Amino acid sequence: MIDRVKGAAHVTDQVRQLGDRLRSRQTALAQERAQLQKDFADARSLETQLGNEDNRMLALVAQRDAAFRNLDGPARAIAAQIAEIDLELSGQQTVNGGGPCGNHFAFGYCTYYVATRRCIPWFGDAWQWWGAAASYGYAEGHVPQRGAVAVWGRYGSSPDGHVAYVEAVGPSNGVPAGSFLVSEMNYDGWDRVDRRVVADNAPGLIGFIYGKA
């Protein structure tokens, strides 16, 4: 009888200990759940803030683009004259006497920059320039020439293609043979102009737009 009483008491202790561990685990789970809910709420709040900031940035960019597109005739003429002076000072000339003739492309992009260096009467994204130039009677080819427009198609991280202005062709002016030097905008970042040497067989390169045939 005494053994049975001791055995029952032992079982009772085990049940009580198990109950204590279960309640402790439930408390820990409740705290963990509360922390996860707080972290989720904080993440949602941060996501909303970032979305609002992105929207404000896009609105500012759109306003700036609109301001440049709405420049009146005299302002556009002055911009064209400045670009021509830059060309003369650098000792470069546009192909077949071409030059800026108004800029109807969005400010800060590659198309906008090239249109400040060359007369670009057509419209469209960079990758569309190849067909557009031909329809306007401009000569095209696959050999780089100083003053030509280099055109890249839609590839990699550039779904709209890319265009750049050819400054020099190797071997000359420090540019190696089989390469050419371009100036461009929006390659390293929006509204940023850079220069780089490009191989004649660079990936994605469609060809070059020369002067009007």
C-alpha positions in Angstrom: 0.0 0.0 0.0 2.8 2.4 0.9 4.6 1.7 -2.4 1.4 2.4 -4.3 0.9 5.7 -2.4 4.5 6.7 -3.2 4.1 5.7 -6.8 0.9 7.9 -7.1 2.7 10.8 -5.5 5.6 10.4 -8.0 3.2 10.4 -10.9 1.5 13.5 -9.5 4.8 15.3 -9.3 5.6 14.4 -12.9 2.2 15.7 -14.0 2.7 18.9 -12.1 6.2 19.4 -13.6 4.9 18.7 -17.1 2.1 21.2 -16.6 4.6 23.8 -15.4 6.8 23.3 -18.5 3.8 23.4 -20.8 2.6 26.7 -19.2 6.1 28.1 -19.5 6.3 27.1 -23.2 2.9 28.7 -23.9 4.0 31.9 -22.3 7.2 32.0 -24.4 5.2 31.2 -27.5 2.8 34.1 -26.7 5.7 36.5 -26.3 7.3 35.3 -29.5 4.0 35.7 -31.4 3.6 39.3 -30.0 7.1 40.2 -31.1 6.5 38.8 -34.6 3.3 40.8 -34.9 5.2 43.9 -33.9 8.0 43.3 -36.4 5.4 42.7 -39.1 3.6 45.9 -38.3 6.9 47.8 -38.3 7.9 46.3 -41.7 4.5 47.2 -43.2 4.9 50.8 -41.9 8.4 51.0 -43.4 7.2 49.6 -46.7 4.5 52.2 -46.9 6.9 55.0 -46.1 9.3 53.8 -48.8 6.4 53.6 -51.3 5.4 57.2 -50.5 9.0 58.4 -51.0 9.2 56.6 -54.3 6.0 58.3 -55.5 7.2 61.7 -54.4 10.5 61.2 -56.3 8.8 60.1 -59.4 6.5 63.1 -59.2 9.5 65.4 -58.9 11.2 63.8 -61.9 8.0 64.1 -64.0 7.8 67.8 -63.1 11.4 68.4 -64.0 11.0 66.6 -67.3 7.8 68.6 -68.1 9.7 71.8 -67.4 12.4 71.0 -69.9 9.9 69.8 -72.5 8.0 73.1 -72.1 11.0 75.3 -72.8 10.1 78.0 -75.3 11.8 78.6 -78.6 14.5 81.1 -77.5 15.5 78.8 -74.6 15.8 75.8 -76.9 17.8 77.9 -79.4 20.3 79.0 -76.7 20.7 75.4 -75.6 21.5 74.4 -79.2 24.1 77.2 -79.5 25.8 76.1 -76.3 26.0 72.6 -77.6 27.5 73.8 -80.9 30.1 75.9 -79.0 31.1 72.9 -77.0 31.6 70.9 -80.2 33.8 73.7 -81.7 35.9 74.0 -78.5 36.5 70.3 -78.4 37.6 70.3 -82.0 34.8 67.9 -83.0 32.1 68.2 -85.6 28.9 66.4 -86.1 28.5 64.1 -89.0 27.6 65.7 -92.3 27.1 69.1 -90.6 24.3 67.9 -88.4 23.6 69.6 -85.1 21.0 70.1 -82.3 17.6 71.0 -83.7 15.4 71.0 -80.6 15.2 68.3 -78.0 11.9 66.5 -77.5 13.3 63.7 -75.3 12.9 63.4 -71.5 15.6 65.1 -69.6 18.3 63.0 -67.9 18.2 60.0 -70.2 20.6 58.8 -72.9 18.3 59.9 -75.7 18.1 63.5 -74.3 21.9 63.8 -74.1 22.5 62.5 -77.7 19.8 65.0 -79.0 21.9 67.8 -77.5 24.9 66.7 -79.7 23.1 65.7 -82.9 20.0 66.7 -84.7 17.5 63.9 -83.9 14.1 64.6 -85.6 12.5 61.2 -84.8 11.0 60.0 -81.6 11.0 56.7 -79.6 13.1 54.8 -77.1 16.8 54.2 -77.7 16.4 50.8 -79.3 13.9 52.2 -81.8 16.3 54.8 -83.1 17.9 52.3 -85.5 14.7 51.9 -87.6 13.6 55.4 -87.1 16.8 57.0 -88.4 16.6 54.9 -91.6 13.0 56.0 -92.2 14.2 59.6 -91.9 16.9 59.0 -94.5 19.9 58.8 -92.2 22.8 56.5 -93.2 23.5 53.6 -90.9 26.3 51.0 -90.6 28.4 48.9 -88.4 31.7 50.8 -88.4 32.2 53.5 -85.7 32.8 57.1 -86.9 33.4 60.2 -84.9 30.1 62.1 -84.5 28.0 59.0 -85.1 25.3 57.7 -82.8 26.0 54.3 -81.3 22.8 52.3 -80.8 22.3 49.4 -78.4 19.2 47.1 -78.5 17.1 45.9 -75.6 19.3 43.6 -73.6 20.3 42.8 -70.0 19.4 45.6 -67.6 18.4 48.0 -70.5 14.9 47.2 -71.6 14.7 50.5 -73.5 18.1 50.1 -75.2 20.8 52.7 -75.1 22.4 55.4 -77.3 25.7 57.3 -77.0 27.7 59.9 -79.0 30.9 58.7 -80.6 33.7 61.0 -79.6 36.7 59.2 -81.1 37.6 56.0 -82.9 40.7 54.0 -82.3 43.6 53.9 -82.9 43.7 57.6 -82.1 43.3 60.0 -79.1 44.4 57.3 -76.7 41.7 54.9 -77.9 43.0 51.4 -78.9 42.3 49.8 -82.2 39.0 47.9 -82.4 37.4 50.3 -79.9 35.7 53.7 -79.8 35.2 56.4 -77.2 31.6 57.5 -76.4 30.1 60.2 -74.2 26.7 59.3 -72.8 24.0 60.0 -70.2 22.2 57.6 -67.8 24.7 54.8 -68.2 26.1 55.3 -64.7 23.0 57.0 -63.4 20.1 59.3 -64.3 21.2 62.8 -65.4 24.9 61.7 -65.2 27.3 62.1 -68.2 30.3 59.8 -68.5 32.8 58.7 -71.1 34.0 55.2 -71.7 35.8 53.1 -74.3 33.7 50.5 -76.0 34.8 47.5 -78.1 33.6 47.5 -81.7 31.8 44.2 -81.1 30.3 45.2 -77.7 27.3 43.0 -76.6 24.0 44.4 -77.7 25.5 47.0 -80.0 23.2 47.2 -83.1 25.2 49.7 -85.1 25.9 53.4 -85.8 23.7 56.2 -87.2 25.7 58.6 -89.4 24.5 61.8 -91.2 21.6 62.1 -93.5 22.2 60.2 -96.7 
